[in-house]
Amino acid sequence: MGRGSCGRAACALSPTSMMKATGAVAVLEEKEFERKNYNCGPGHRMPVLIKQNSDKDKDSKAGNLVIRPVRWGLVPSFTKADSKMEACRAANLMINARLDNLRRVHGRLLKSNRCVVLVDGFYEWYTPGRFDDIKSNKAINTKTRPFFIRRKDGLPMLLAGLFDRWRSRHTAGRQECGEELMSCTVITTDASQQTGWLHDRLPAVLEAGGGAGRG
C-alpha cells in the first residue's frame, strides 16, 4: 500500500442495508458479513456488487445483481499458480486502480468485470506539510493521523471497482476441479476541492445505480 492509495475501510453493513442501497436480489455467503470490521485492509474480503453469471447459486439467477464477499487486492486471472495462497503471493496485489490509467492497465476488465465495493466509509491519512496551504495551521500539522470519510446521511458508500476471477489449472478429465479466487480493486480518481487538503487521490464514489459487470 503506497502513499497514493486508499488502503483501509470500515465495513459493518447489514445484508438488508446493502440490498436496499444497491437493489441486489441476494447476499451470497451472508455469514461472512456477520462480523463487523472497522479496519478492512488488503487481503480482507469485502462486500462487492456484481451481476451473477450462472445459476449455480441457489439464491440468485444469472444476470441478477448479487452481493458477495470478494478479496481486496486484484489477482489477475492469468496469474500462474497452483493454489490460492501461491496466486496471492505471486501476483502484484493491486488494491487501487487509477481512473486515468484503466484502459491501458485493465482494459480487458472494463467491459464485463466492473463492480461496486460497499463500505461504511474509508480512511485517509493526513501527512504533515503535504500541502502548502495548510502548513501554517499548527492544529492539524503536528503528526500523521487518519481521517474517516463517509456519507453524511449514513447510507452505505458505493465505490467503483473492477474484479477478476482466478482459477487454478488442476483438472479431472474434462471437468475443472481446481481452486477459485475472486478479487477486486478500488478505482481512484483526483480528489475534489472539498477533500484535496487531505489527499490528492480518493476512491471514485458512485451514486445508487452504479454499474456492475458479470461475476
Steps between C-alpha positions, in 0.01 A plus 500: 500500500658821390447859600286565196251225577187436701582198714265495798121499528224422749231246423232426756207499259205268544381287204168690507664842474727385217211354300290813550783728388581303186187315390680166534272195515721299733805507725710188441701346785308724737676366811819663373350839593378413850825626648532877477839617378603859560853448367475325162828485314668323209428127507169539686176393337274794418132508398492552125204549265521305173270341243466127549628308197352155568217320676726303731410717801156398624419851628532672163467461125740594224496874433370598843690747715644325803736593782777259585827508697799569277867527595636855491817505289476401134640159401491491116342193342822432307708461819689169481454313828366169631322631811329813630783567742760470226296722269479774764873484558588494132265775387554871543208567734350818361264647755447815291468578130545852368203625298728675249691176439222241484494436127874439481536286812157337539347525153397133495285550813312814402224342294367230730696507826387823658373482855396711797677468835277577801639662814388719789785730415875505443809639669756739361814609683593865526874554460641810676626762254367311197322804359625858523162656577476331841865497610436802720209338686676353805179344630501240218867508404654310791486131405375247248148392590200333340175668396183300441294596194135394475165617370323766705174303490665185635406287198745247355774654290530349151851491353572430134711191446614220272515129578667194355456126542810281534483121471773245562590275209412170668252293298343158527427366154313776316361656817680769695542420868756758608476791741337829410569848632305818436683823570440870443662840482357843588515768231653830613475846349616855571377636830227764499543854630334394825750223570810621319649630826515140626620301200554551128321175406184338638272209405247564223167518686184400313140596549237225531467314171872484422606237247607145570622231265444125494671290763 
